C-alpha cells in the first residue's frame, strides 16, 4: 500500500538587489506561470513583499509533499533556468523552510 504524501507549505525568504527588483519580479512571474501550468503537485504560489523594504520577499508555496518540491520540481528545466538567473538578482542566499499544518481543537 502506497503511503499518501504529506502536504507541505514551502516558505522562502530572500532579499533582492535593490536595482534588480523589477527583473526579479518578471523572472518570478514567468516561472510561476510555468510551475502552475505544468506541475500538478503545486497547489499555489504567493509572493509577499515588505512594504517598507520592497527588496525583501516572502514566497509561500503549497505542495503535495516536501519530496515533490525538492525532487521533481527542482529538476525541471524551468526551475534549473530560474535558479541560474536568480543568482544575478538575489542579494545573498534564499532561505527555504518546510511547514506542515497542525490541526488544533477549536
C-alpha positions as CSV (number, residue, x, y, z in Angstrom):
1,X,0.0,0.0,0.0
2,X,1.4,3.4,-1.0
3,X,1.8,6.0,1.6
4,X,-0.1,9.2,0.9
5,X,2.2,12.3,0.6
6,X,2.0,14.8,3.4
7,X,1.1,18.2,2.1
8,X,3.7,20.9,2.8
9,X,3.9,24.7,2.8
10,X,7.2,25.9,1.5
11,X,8.3,29.3,2.9
12,X,11.1,31.1,1.0
13,X,12.6,34.3,2.3
14,X,15.0,36.2,0.2
15,X,16.5,39.7,-0.5
16,X,16.7,41.1,-4.0
17,X,19.4,43.5,-5.0
18,X,17.6,46.9,-4.9
19,X,18.4,47.8,-8.5
20,X,17.1,44.4,-9.7
21,X,13.7,44.2,-8.2
22,X,11.8,44.6,-11.5
23,X,14.0,41.9,-13.2
24,X,13.4,39.6,-10.2
25,X,9.6,40.1,-10.4
26,X,9.5,39.4,-14.1
27,X,11.5,36.2,-13.8
28,X,9.5,35.0,-10.8
29,X,6.1,35.7,-12.5
30,X,7.3,33.8,-15.6
31,X,8.5,30.7,-13.6
32,X,5.3,30.7,-11.5
33,X,3.2,30.5,-14.7
34,X,5.2,27.5,-15.9
35,X,5.1,25.8,-12.5
36,X,1.3,26.2,-12.2
37,X,0.7,25.1,-15.8
38,X,2.9,22.0,-15.7
39,X,3.4,20.8,-12.2
40,X,0.3,19.2,-10.7
41,X,2.0,18.7,-7.3
42,X,1.9,22.5,-6.8
43,X,-1.3,24.0,-5.5
44,X,-0.4,27.7,-5.4
45,X,2.4,30.2,-5.0
46,X,2.1,33.6,-3.3
47,X,4.5,36.5,-3.2
48,X,4.5,38.8,-0.2
49,X,6.6,42.0,-0.3
50,X,7.7,44.0,2.7
51,X,6.1,47.4,2.1
52,X,8.9,49.2,4.0
53,X,11.6,47.3,2.1
54,X,10.4,46.2,-1.3
55,X,13.5,44.1,-1.9
56,X,12.5,41.8,0.9
57,X,10.4,38.9,-0.3
58,X,8.4,36.1,1.3
59,X,7.2,33.4,-1.1
60,X,4.7,30.8,0.1
61,X,4.1,27.7,-1.9
62,X,1.7,24.8,-1.4
63,X,2.9,21.3,-2.5
64,X,1.8,17.7,-2.3
65,X,5.0,16.9,-0.3
66,X,8.5,18.1,0.5
67,X,9.8,15.4,-1.8
68,X,7.7,16.7,-4.7
69,X,9.2,20.1,-4.2
70,X,12.8,19.1,-3.6
71,X,12.8,16.3,-6.2
72,X,10.9,16.6,-9.5
73,X,10.1,20.3,-9.2
74,X,13.7,21.4,-8.7
75,X,14.9,19.2,-11.6
76,X,12.5,20.7,-14.2
77,X,14.2,22.7,-16.9
78,X,12.3,25.9,-16.0
79,X,13.4,25.7,-12.4
80,X,17.0,25.0,-13.3
81,X,17.0,28.0,-15.6
82,X,15.3,30.2,-12.9
83,X,17.8,29.2,-10.2
84,X,20.7,30.1,-12.5
85,X,19.1,33.5,-13.4
86,X,18.2,34.1,-9.7
87,X,21.9,34.2,-8.9
88,X,22.1,37.5,-10.9
89,X,19.4,39.3,-8.7
90,X,19.5,37.7,-5.3
91,X,21.2,39.6,-2.5
92,X,22.6,36.6,-0.6
93,X,21.1,33.1,-0.4
94,X,17.4,32.4,-0.2
95,X,16.2,30.6,2.9
96,X,13.9,27.6,2.4
97,X,11.8,26.1,5.2
98,X,9.1,23.4,5.1
99,X,5.9,23.6,7.2
100,X,3.1,21.2,7.9
101,X,-0.3,22.2,9.2
102,X,-1.2,21.0,12.6
103,X,-4.8,20.6,13.5
104,X,-5.8,22.3,16.8
105,X,-9.0,21.9,18.7
106,X,-11.3,24.8,18.3
